[in-house]
């Protein structure tokens, strides 16, 4: 079937299906009706943010759905519980500082952030005698004294910023705070949270970032623990991943087979980004074919499209690493076996077992160990040594990408 000029006919069908509203791999979920799984974490988030003096820090690995949880929950809070207030969102990058973040909230709340000068006039009154020919009289005498007052803006001061915004109501979501390079700027953010908490401000701060501990994102501020509650967002369990798959396809009138659901769940490994990505490509293919049933043939095509649509950093890291070896095919099998290992860390024996299961042949453990050491030794490697005999992927999303790349089938990796 022709897709029309520049694929416009195809695009119209996909847009009409609503698939890109339900499955959103490249943007956070921001509609409660499309938010599946994470009910427990969302409930805790609501409880914390709705408590006087408490603010929230959401942290975890890349791709676990931190921003989706934060945005969706904040909007539910403002609409259903807080009944008012403003929602302000700031996504940080490496150029951001405490001052640029403070400027965002001041502008959003329409608070004057320019130096200005005002004049305060004081009236001093009294009675003065005035001599007028023939008639003597007393009249009021007034003197005015004017004092100029300079209202100076100090965007670098957490206490000054807190004083300006503490009387406002709403939620200020600061996303990707790990991108803020200077630790002093992150300390100032923590100090701002503490000051707002001390003053029982109705403006709540939600910090979101990639980290293994909450202290990494607040630069270890010593006195923030009592007012900043941490929500460590871990990978989804398989049941929650299946919720995304089943509920998402149901919304657009499609039905995936159990084999498709199982494969997508396995590849996702608890990372909803990959769930959304593969489901979207399956949904698009089914819309074009006109078949509401999503089977393994659709899945195979969808995996190829998913790889093309994946983040360049993942594709480049994988390709550059393997292409540096004389026999990339052998190293590819090692990486494939590592991707199927359960848990974050693995040994050569674990990889050997996974190769046996998925590639269907035996490989000597010493060979696996030598290849594994060679991969981890490279400066630009996708793996690193994390203990005696133990290794892990540098980017926790890499195993999902590898399984997706090879169709979640070891035969396609050979």
Protein Blocks (a to p, Z undefined) as FASTA:
>chain_A
ZZbjhhlmmmmmmmmnommmmpcckbccfbfklmggjklmmmmmmmmmmpghiacddddd
ehilmmmmmmmmmmmmmmmmnopajdddddddfkbcfklmmmmmmmmnopafbdcddddd
dddddddddddehiacdddddddddddddddddfkbmklmmmmmmmpgcddddehklmpm
blklmmmmmmmmmmmmmnopabdcddddddfbfklmnnopaklmmmmccdddddddfklm
mmmmmmmmmmnopacdfklmmmmmmmnnopaklmmmmmmmmmmmmmmnopabdcfklmmm
mmmmmmmmmcfklmmmmmmmmmmpfblmlmmmmmmmmmmpgcjbdcfklmmmmmmmmnop
acdfklmmmmmmmmmmpmkbcbdcfbehiacdfblmlmmmmmmmnoopaklmZZ
